[in-house]
């Protein structure tokens, strides 16, 4: 995952603070779009079009299990390999 100094070429998926499943959109280096947030796990951000600043030390690449945990349907992301870098594990 390319989160160091440049924006990703494809949309990538990450978990932030272990309570938000987000996507990093090309061209948006300092923000992430929240796909799903868990209040039970401590999230205070809303789902949807809300963008949040990222602290990279609290961010990790998302896994397939994260999509199940956060109850996000992944089929469309998996099939569109031109635009999305979907987790393989």
Order of alpha helices (4+ residues) and beta strands (2+ residues): beta-beta-beta-beta-beta-alpha-alpha-beta
